[in-house]
């Protein structure tokens, strides 16, 4: 399968000025209010994680959100079952934003937690979510391509939202980013990963960032070698967030017990 790159010239992750990412502009545009697309994602992800941990009956586990950016709701979706959630992020500007959220995250994130709590597994969580967030969440600055060398321990739940396709226009780097995420998870770990469909790149504030043009088939092909019980959804919600993409794709599943050899082109 051949992945399509957005634009004639590929822009690699290392060529992007990630320190210029504007997390305040990003949050104001994407997460100040709950968008219909994110509400649909939250419904699917919460039921996936709640069903897994209800059936497994395991104690607290470790989680990771790879490429957290300025988005807290993936961490919130893992938080009830974790005694540690690592927000792994490259941009120094995003790292500063995330660290400011640790003590008491901003009120706009309450609406995302409220959607999660419509599921009884979240709704029965008796600890104040800000207190739990402060207790279990830590922020780590790092590059997704070095993730295999980070910490040395595999995580028991993981998320990666709008990262692999939104950090590069290189098809090889997209595939490698997915691989690094999946290999950070322990066998059987539930995961959720979201992707912008056929993105042409995006602005954060006045700064333009590259994207890799992927659809459902490319997303599935990048995940299948590492996953079991894999579901890939194209969201029903019409794309309204910005111009330059055709929809959103959400994948949920569990880390498989082994990898199928995948050539990284």
Steps between C-alpha positions, in 0.01 A plus 500: 500500500635843407442789737434841349692802620330841531688729263778437253791546739508293816555687825661280764424525869852621580456792257203647688539778760292328770598762757284745304183294549244727669309291758271787604384562144465124450283454809292809421422367153458131578415446866357818653161350417419132456486429126263236364793301360669481840171404667467208258859395571444520876193275481690228315823519700332507842297188420810324364709571810216447747412164346860384506571586861160382624561159345864476602449598863865608531644748748647840410714499187737737322387696196654722235371765262748532217526846347261647754524851358256736667226240535405358840204279418700191399664509844161549666368193316776281651522662842248295707699178454852639530741576778722670240421671170794638301436786259781457248552813291773648281404869474647709782203738473254213544703358788472834680123504439457146631703568812281803576196271488629250756406676822145590391407470134298771329116499522450429128613141559204436732264454204720218369503326839120536515463304176724225635288483815190412299650151513437353845859378533616862490195638677566279803854634534476674837830688509498863386640485143732796555641336809556174313651682203744679729587172670560270203592714198857593413639685199807372318671679211608261229500405133262228382780342295698445822203358687632143503795617711280695743465358848554137400154388616193425292171673581170326565278755323581762239369776278636691201269770363574691178875442519651257247335667200529855638873519575644439153411463135731199471320170447792314656485714813124452531541123497796514736310725742215249523749219551675686783168564673387140480834364617472713815200287608498168682328200337126523557506874579193685370573800282328775307657698217338778297601642161401788275381353170671634186645799682683758292670659801374750755559834666548557870486873545697633203732199471436228242574137586525205257287189471513161331200416281347179640160331489338200665699243303834660588408531866392137515812380320727688742330352808413143400850354546496602868134474602229251583123564513560802279211726403551796268219753476444801277306742716141564400530867593559723200838677501451858618807569712705667227570480131747256351380160621214269405409344836641324805597137549502325837657163569453293814644162585753316712870451463571162346739245641746528212587718203463410137804622307417830333733670255541872578528670162 
